[in-house]
Amino acid sequence: MGAQADISVSAERGFRTGSAGVAGLVAFPVIGLVALPLCALVVFALDVEAGIWPHLIATVLGGYARTTTLLAAGVGVGVAAVGVGAAWLVAIHEFPLRRQFEWALMLPLAAPSYIVAFVYTDFLDYTGPVQSGLRALFGWRNALDYDFPAIRTLPGAIVVLVLVLYPYVYLLARTAFLAQSRATLDAARMLGHGHGAAFRRVALPMARPAIVVGVALALMETLNEYGTVDFFAVTVFSTGIYHVWLNMHSIEGAAGLALMLVGAVAGLLWLERRARADRRFADPRQARGVTPRVRLTGIRAWLAMLGCALPVILGFVLPFGLLVWMSWRRMGGLFTGDLGPALLNSLQLSAAAAGVVCLLALSLGFANRTGRSRLLQGSSRVASVGYAIPGSVLAVGVLAPLAAFDNAVDGLMRDWFGVSSGLLLSGSLFALLFGCSARFIAVGHGAIEAGFERIPRSHDDAARLLGCRPLALIPRLHWPALQSSVLTAALLVFVDTMKELPMTLALQPFNFRTLATISHQYASDERFEQAAPAALAIVIAGVIPVILLSRTIRTTARTGG
């Protein structure tokens, strides 16, 4: 027994040390490429003019910080409550229309937040159908005769963002609940815990990593949001960044504000990781079998249906119906010449970004798992904070090194051969794909990392004892357990790229237009009917992968993969 223990310890030590070199070779080039735009932003921020920070601190910085904190707190609490509640209902309970709600609750992912804001503003504003109908019904003449809550406020922005962003939490929380061991929940009930107590004391803590990742993604999307808060006149850091950049003509100051956002998000994630550093959230036994659902009847079933229906109706059905109505009113807009090419461009770009991000995220997740190096883990965190930087500012970080490369190559070509190479990377599809990959690597890395955490490390050690090489662990051990997480990451990146606006506007090549740029062109002028066809195409293009992902998650949960 002692000899066998020595062999096990030596094999495990060899696995950890030997794989660290492999992990570094795989991960550090990926981290370097993804972190390149961030390094360019740091250079910009260090070159900021000396007089701009005292001016910002004395005038607007405090207001930016206060409003941003309130917005992030409201959205964080909202998406956690809606996403976790809906995930628990559809994953563990049985009630009418549950299977339909499984995929329907993910539909708001396909709707751009600024489009939803524009639609609700047109629907609820003074001249919209709601207030016009109320005035006609009750005989009111003007706004002084009644009190109607204004939507263009901070609470209005919080509600709109919660309705659009809660699927980030719902997707990951539902996947975590479905992957939990049946034996664990059964043991909790045998120890005298009721259904609600088992959820609070067992299921919810075990799903905490996935929930935290979902809330963090929603918060980073909130901090990056520009269209909604600008349209609602809510002054937050993102609008301040654009103000400093466009009105004060200081990209250095904008980069500095963006890095402040990055620091805030990184600090929150660091505190959360410290809080759960010594806790285990994965069941090492990974018991097979689907957890039996609790059947709800009577008023409880109706309440469950209502709780799942409200987010779907408010976050997708109503905005989608209004977009269909606007598009129907101008049928000719559905068949404009630029809509087809823009749809094809959006689909190709989104699919390519999803594939690249998943490959990079798998590389980082595998490296962090096998290398177990603090330097490696810290570097991957730095590479993942690009999601917290506004897309247009990150685009500057992409253009700066690519333009420097193009200029260097052009100079060499002129000196050696007397010809100009022109712009090789700047203004190309490579630049746009590079920017989207750097922007959304946090999305893929968060989802796939949550999947890695559900695989006990003892499985890796056992595979190494049986002679499995480090790089063979992914296809032979990790991939079967990571399929749902990889598909979740691919979906999130695909839909986010379809909706991405600032990055596309800044980096798109000539004659390359996407659905997002077309819809924004009209919506920014409040020409909602003209913007409706392109926005409707974005929503429809995102619906199909949402449904496919829901079916895949359910199938994977049934097979235990």
CORBELFEN-V744482 format. One line per field, one symbol per residue. ss: DSSP state (H for helix, E for strand, - for the rest). burial: 1 if it has 9 or more other C-alpha atoms within 8 Angstrom, else 0. A space follows every 50 residues. Layout:
BEGIN
ss = ???
burial = ???
END
This chain:
BEGIN
ss = -HHHHHHHHHHHHHHHHHHHHHHHHHHHHHHHHHHHHHHHHHHHHH---H HHHHHHHHH-HHHHHHHHHHHHHHHHHHHHHHHHHHHHHHHHEE---HHH HHHH--HHHH--HHHHHHHHHHHH----HHHHHHHHHH----HHH----- ---HHHHHHHHHHHHHHHHHHHHHHHHHH--HHHHHHHHH----HHHHHH HHHHHH-HHHHHHHHHHHHHHHHH--HHHHH-----HHHHHHHHHHH--- HHHHHHHHHHHHHHHHHHHHHHHHH------------------EE--HHH HHHHHHHHHHHHHHHHHHHHHHHHHHHHH-HHHHH-HHHHHHHHHHHHHH HHHHHHHHHHHHHHHHHHHHH--HHHHHHHHHH-HHHH--HHHHHHHHHH HHHHHHHHHHHHHHHHH-----------HHHHHHHHHHHHHHHHHHHHHH HHH---HHHHHHHHH------HHHHHHHHHHHHHHHHHHHHHHHHHHHH- -HHHHHH-------HHHHHHHHH----HHHHHHHHHHHHHHHHHHHHHHH HHHHHHHHH--
burial = 00000001001101111011111101110111011111111101100100 01100110001011101100110111011101111111111111100100 11111111111110111111111110010111011000010010000000 11110111111111111111111111110111011001100010001111 01111111111011111111111110011111011111111111100001 11111111101100110010000000000011100000110000010000 11011011101111111111011101100100110000111110111011 11111111011111111101110001101100111111111111111111 11100110111011000000001011110011111111111111111111 11111100011011100101011100111111111111111111111111 11111011000011111111111000111111111111111110111011 11100111011
END
